[in-house]
Structure formats: C-alpha cells, structure tokens
Amino acid sequence: MDRIIREEITLTELEAKTRAEVEQYAAFSFTSKAYTIFDDKQKIYAAVSVPHLPRPWPSRVIVMAQVVGDKVVIIEDITDKPLVNALMHNAGVPREKIILAYKGEPVPEAAQ
C-alpha cells in the first residue's frame, strides 16, 4: 500500500479555539447527522448537516468560520446558539476579534 505523507500544521491559539467551538455543533439529531469539516491549511472550520435517507431536504452548512489574521470571520450560522456567543463565552475571544460576515459586517480581503 502506498503511503500518504502529510505536512503537519501547527494551529494558533485562535485557530484551535475556533476549531474546538465549531466541533461542538456536530451533535446528534433524529433527522440528520452533523459532520465537522476542517481545513487547517486555509483555516476554515465548518459543521454541516446531512439528513438521513431518504433525504427530505438537502444538506446544509450549520456554521462556518475562517480565521483571517487575528480575526474570526463567521461566514455562516443558522443556529439558535450563535457561534459568536460560543467563541466569546466559552473560548474567551473578544467580540472585536469576530466578524459576522453572514450579517453583513465588513470582511478582510484575505477572506473574500
């Protein structure tokens, strides 16, 4: 069997906190399964919901965030427990370090 060699990526504290908080959104549901999708190289962290078969509705992004410099850009959040609150209260990320792109707050060019 061939071997796949991956380069190791060291996460910053902000990336690790964002990744950990997004991971909390992959919870059990009677109607779907939630998965986390992490791209540490691009610093993108997401949770998606995939309905059980037969699929009564399409899969969808629950939350999605990207760390850009010293900011967390929340791209999507359709929950009743916003990621912004989890980052502030659970992870101690100051509000001024969080951009709510899904609500129209200006996004750094690197994230566009």
C-alpha positions as CSV (number, residue, x, y, z in Angstrom):
1,M,0.0,0.0,0.0
2,D,1.2,3.5,-0.9
3,R,1.9,5.9,1.9
4,I,0.5,9.4,2.0
5,I,2.7,11.9,3.7
6,R,1.0,15.0,5.1
7,E,2.7,18.2,6.2
8,E,1.9,18.9,9.8
9,I,0.2,22.3,10.5
10,T,0.6,24.0,13.9
11,L,-2.6,25.8,14.9
12,T,-2.5,29.2,16.5
13,E,-4.5,29.6,19.7
14,L,-7.3,31.4,17.9
15,E,-7.5,28.7,15.2
16,A,-7.6,26.0,17.9
17,K,-10.3,27.8,19.8
18,T,-12.4,28.3,16.6
19,R,-11.9,24.7,15.6
20,A,-13.0,23.4,19.0
21,E,-16.1,25.6,19.2
22,V,-17.2,24.7,15.7
23,E,-16.8,21.0,16.6
24,Q,-19.4,21.4,19.3
25,Y,-22.1,21.9,16.5
26,A,-21.7,18.3,15.3
27,A,-24.4,17.0,17.6
28,F,-26.9,14.1,17.3
29,S,-30.3,14.7,15.7
30,F,-33.2,12.3,15.0
31,T,-33.5,13.7,11.4
32,S,-29.8,14.2,10.3
33,K,-26.2,13.6,11.1
34,A,-23.9,16.6,11.6
35,Y,-20.2,16.4,10.5
36,T,-17.3,18.8,11.0
37,I,-15.1,19.8,8.1
38,F,-11.8,21.3,8.9
39,D,-9.2,22.8,6.5
40,D,-6.4,23.8,8.8
41,K,-4.3,25.0,5.8
42,Q,-6.9,27.6,4.8
43,K,-8.1,28.0,8.4
44,I,-11.7,27.1,7.6
45,Y,-13.9,25.3,10.1
46,A,-17.4,24.2,9.4
47,A,-20.2,21.9,10.6
48,V,-22.7,20.5,8.1
49,S,-26.0,18.7,8.5
50,V,-26.7,15.7,6.2
51,P,-30.3,14.4,6.5
52,H,-30.9,10.7,6.9
53,L,-32.0,8.7,3.9
54,P,-34.4,9.2,2.2
55,R,-33.3,12.8,2.2
56,P,-36.4,15.0,2.8
57,W,-34.2,18.2,2.3
58,P,-30.7,19.0,1.1
59,S,-27.6,19.0,3.2
60,R,-26.6,22.4,4.6
61,V,-23.9,24.3,6.4
62,I,-24.8,24.8,10.1
63,V,-21.8,27.1,10.9
64,M,-18.7,28.1,9.0
65,A,-15.8,30.2,10.1
66,Q,-12.4,31.2,8.8
67,V,-9.5,32.7,10.8
68,V,-8.0,35.6,8.9
69,G,-5.0,37.1,10.7
70,D,-6.1,37.8,14.2
71,K,-9.9,37.7,13.4
72,V,-12.5,35.0,13.2
73,V,-14.8,35.6,10.2
74,I,-18.1,33.8,10.7
75,I,-19.3,33.1,7.2
76,E,-22.5,31.2,8.0
77,D,-24.5,30.5,11.2
78,I,-28.1,29.2,11.1
79,T,-28.3,28.0,14.7
80,D,-30.2,29.2,17.7
81,K,-26.9,29.2,19.7
82,P,-24.7,31.5,17.7
83,L,-21.1,30.7,17.2
84,V,-20.2,34.3,18.1
85,N,-21.5,33.7,21.6
86,A,-19.7,30.4,22.0
87,L,-16.4,32.0,20.9
88,M,-16.8,34.9,23.4
89,H,-18.2,32.9,26.4
90,N,-16.6,29.5,26.0
91,A,-13.3,30.4,24.3
92,G,-12.7,33.9,25.6
93,V,-12.4,35.5,22.1
94,P,-13.2,39.2,22.3
95,R,-16.1,40.5,20.2
96,E,-13.8,42.9,18.4
97,K,-11.9,39.9,17.0
98,I,-15.1,38.4,15.5
99,I,-16.6,39.4,12.2
100,L,-20.2,38.4,11.4
101,A,-19.9,38.2,7.6
102,Y,-23.3,36.5,7.4
103,K,-24.8,39.6,8.9
104,G,-23.1,42.0,6.6
105,E,-20.1,43.1,8.7
106,P,-17.1,44.0,6.5
107,V,-14.7,41.1,5.8
108,P,-10.9,41.4,5.4
109,E,-9.8,41.0,1.8
110,A,-7.9,37.8,2.5
111,A,-11.2,36.0,3.4
112,Q,-13.0,37.0,0.2
